[in-house]
Amino acid sequence: MIGKVRARVLPASQRRSLDELTQDLDLSFGDTTSKRSAFWTMLTLSSVIASGGVLTDSTATVIGAMIIAPLSTPIMGIALGSVKRRRTGSAKVVLLACLLVTAVGMAMSVVLPSDYDLLSNSQISSRTSPGLMDLIAALATGFAGAVALARRDVAAVLPGVAIAISLVPPLAVAGVCLGQMSGWLALGALVLFVSNLFALVFGGMVVFASLGYGVEADKAAGRPARRAYAAMILLFALVFIPLTANTVITLLLNTWTGRTKDAAEQWLADVPGASVTSVDATSRTMHVHVRSPGDLPPVKFLLDRLEGRIPDGIPVVVDASRGQRIDAGVVGG
């Protein structure tokens, strides 16, 4: 059964060899000088463009930066190296790349005024509160990227862009937030990056192992199959455990967000024409976005309704459509 599925996903005639994959994904294999020169040059330029897109709140600019971002190479290199059980240095490259992108974001954030509201920028607000769909999308991207790399008839550039979109913008946002001394927003962006990173590596490992590259590498190295399978299980566990923990945290946040929205709708029930447009958890704070033609009820009633529904100590902010912003206080305070 597994063989039939593998044949449908990757026909033998289109299967790239292990050596070909290694040549493309391992920056320490082959002409390392040329590979690394191209990687760092394009990553630096894409970081500048991505940071500029974040600062100007331009989705088109951010996507344009991802077209030239080469970060998919070491990410999938980690997945392939894990399956082969061989150190490739890809993890070190990814770490240094993270530092570079974050530093560029910090450097370019100096153009922002000191009173700039970071959450008013959609490029920032959308990447500082990770959601379950972000995780699902990253997993699917990891699967797609690995399959595309393993097939001869599928261009790897588009999955590479998708992988870059999952990773480079959150890092640029983290840099911008750090440059503006907003540590919690930066932490939210970094959490999104780390969860996406684990999801992409996990997806790549699953595909490469399922397509038999791990077994092929073990045979070439003369390693016993039983030990290879035990090592593979351990590697999957190392990636899967933090991925599962992040999923649980994300589900909890989604649950608390839903409960906050229900409480806010009850809070506004007696106000004609008032409605809750959205609720999001950003920087340890619940932001309740409402639309109301008249005055809002006392926010203390909202906090009272939230007691017992979400953990105590969470700050609540109400953002009204007329530009009014109310710091309601903390739940249970």
N, C-alpha and C positions, 0 to 999 in steps of 0.2 A: 504493500500500500504506500509506504513512504517513498519507495523507489519510483512509483508511478507519479506521485505528486512532484517529486524532484525533477522527473523528466519533463513534466508539463511546465514547471516554472523555469527550468533551465535545460533545454534540449542539448544533447551532447555536442551537436554541431556548433552551438553558440557558446559553449562553456569556455571561459578563459582559463588558462593554466595557472597553477599556483605561482610559478615564476613570473608570469605576466602581472598578476595582482601585486606580488611583492615589489616588482619594479616600479609600479605606479604609486603604491601606498607607503613604502618604506623609504624615508628620506635618508637613511643611513646605508642604502643599498644602491650600487651603481655609481653614476656620476653625482656624488653627493654635493659637490661645490655648486654645480649648476642648479640642482634641485633646491637647495637651501637659499641660494641667491634669489631665484624666482619666487619662492614662497614668502620670504621676508619682505621683499619689495612690494609684492602685490598685497600682502596683508597690511602693511603700513599705509599704503594708498587707500585701500578699502576702509581702514579704520578712520582715516581722516574724512572720507566721504560719508561714512555711516554716522560719525559724530556730528558732521554738518547737517545731515538729514534729521537727526534727533533734535538738534538745537533749533532748526527752522521748522520743526514739526511737519516735515515733508516725507510722506510715505514713498513717493516715487524715487526720491533721492536715496532713501534707505535701501530700497529694493535694487536700485542701480548699483549701489556699493556691493551688494551681495553677489552680483554677477561676476565680479572679479575677485571675490574673497576666496582664498584657497584652504580655508580651515577644515574642509571635509577630508582632505588628504590625511593629516595625522589622526583625526578622529576615527576614520575607518582603518587607519594603520594600527590603532590601539586594539580594535576589534579583531583584525586579522592576526596581529601578534599574539593576542590572548588565545585565539584558537590554535595557533601554531605552537604556543608555549615557548615563545622566543622574544627576548628583549630587543626592541627596535629603537628605543629612545623616543617613541611617539608621545608618550605621556609627558616627558620633559618639554618637548616642543609645544604641546598644547598649553602647559603651564606658562611657559615664556610668552606664548602668543596671547594668553589671557592678560598677563601683566602689560604687554604692549598696547593692546586695545584699550584697556582701562586707563592707562597713562595718557593715551591720546585724548580720550574723552575728558579726563581731568584737565589737561592742558587747554583744550578748546572751550571748556566751560567758563573760562575767565571773561569771555565776552558778555556773559549774562549779568544783568544788574543784580545787586545784592538782595533786592526785595522781590525777585522773580518767583512766581508761583509755579513750582515744578509740576504740580498735579494738573495745572491748566493745559499742559502740553500732552496731547494724546499719545505721542510716541513714548513718553515717560510713564504716564499713568497706566497704560496698557501692559507695561512690562515690569511693574513693581508689585503685582499681586497675582502670582501664578495660579492658574486654574487647572481643573482636571482635563479640559480639552487641550490645553497646551501640552500636557504629558502624552495624551493619546496621539496628537499630531506629531510629536517628536518621535514616538515609537514607530508610527507609520513611515515617517521620513527615514528612520534608520533602516527599516526593512527595504524601502524603495531604493535607497542609496546603495545598499549592499547587493541587491539583485541587479541593479543597473551596472555596477562595477564588475559583476561576475559574468555578465552577458556581453558578447561581442557586438550585438545588433542594437544595443540601447546606449545612447550617448550618456555619459556620466555627468555632463556639465549641469543639467537641470536638477538632478538630485543634489548635486554639490551646492547649487544656489539655495535649495530648500534647507539643507543642513546649515549653511551659513546664516540664513534668516533666523534659524532657531538659536544661534549662538552669538554672533557678532553684535546685533543690536542690543541684547541684554547687557553685554559687557560694556558697550559704549554708554548705555544709560547708567550703569553702575559708576563709570568714570565721571560722567557729568554730575551725578548726585553727590559723589565724594568731593568733587571740586567745589560744590555748593554747600559742603559740610552737612549734608542730609544723610546721615548714616543709615537710618532705618529704611529709607527708600532704596539706597544702594544695596542694602542687605536683601531686600525683596527681589531686586534685579539679579543679584548673585544666586539666590535660591532658584529662580527661574532658569538661569544658565546651568547650574549644577544638575538640576533635575532633567533638563534637556540633554545634557552631556551623558548622563547615565543611561537615559532612554535610547539615545542614538548608539552608544556603544553596545548596549544590550541587544538592540535590534540587529546590529551588524554581526555580533557574535552568533546569534541564533541562525541567521541566514548562512553565514560562512561555515558554521559547524554542520548545519543541515545539508548543505551542498557537498559535504565530504572533504573540505579543504583541511580540516584538522586531522582526519585519518590519513590523508595523503602526506601531510607533513610528518606525521609519526612514522609512517612506513619509510619515508626518505631518511629520517634520522635514526631508524632502527629501534624506536621505542616500543615497548610492549603495549598492546591495545588496552589491557585492563588498567594500567597506570594512567594511560592517556585519558580514559573516560573519567577516572577518579579526579584527575587534575581539572578536567573540563567542568565537572560538577562544582568543584570548589570555586573556579573562576566565575561561573554563572551566579553562585551564591554571593560572592563579593560584590557583584554589580546589582543583583536582584534585591538584596536586603535593603540598601538605602533607597532604591527605587520604590520598593513597597512602602517603606516608612514615609517617603514623600507623598505617595498616593493617599495614604491614610490621613496625613495632615491636610492635604488638599480637600479630601472628602469632608473632613471636619469643618474646614473653613466654608465650604459650600453649604453645609448644613446650617452653620451659624448665620451665614448671609441670608439664607432663605427664611430663617426664623426672625431675623431682624426686619426683613421686608414685610412679613406677616404682621409683626407688632406695629410697624410704621403705618401700614394700611388701616389697622384698627385705630391707631392714634388719630388719623385724619378722617375717620369715617363720618364724623359729624360736621365736616367742613365742606360745603357745596363746591363742586368743581375741583377739589383737591385730589391729587394722586401721587403715588410713589413711582418715579420714573426708573430708578435703579438703586441698587445697594452694592457697594463693593468694599472689600477689606484691603486697606492700603496702609502700610507703615504702622501696623499694630492698631489701627483705628478703623471703626466702622463708619463709612461715609454714606449717608442717606440722602439721595437726590430726590427732591420733591417739586411738584408744580402746584401752585395755589394762587387763585385770583385774590384772596384776602389774607388776613392775618392767620398765622399758624397757632395751634393750641400751645400751651406751656410745654416746654420740652421735658419737664420733670415727669409728665405723664408717660412720655415715650420711654424714659429710663425705667419707670416703674413696671411697664409692660415687658421690658427686656429682662428684668430680674428673673433668674431661674431658667431662662431660655438660652442665654449665652453666658460664658464664664464672667465672673465679677472682675472688675478692674480694666475692662476694655473701654477706651474712650469712644464717644459717639459724636459725630459732627453732622449737622443737617445743612445741606446746600440747597437753597431755594432757587427757582428759575429766575427770580427778579434780582439775582446777584447777592442775596442775603446769605450769610454764613454764620451759623450758630454753633458754638461749642457747647454741646448739651451737658458734658461732664462724663463721668465714668459710671459704668453699670455697677450697682451695688455700693456706690460711694456715698 
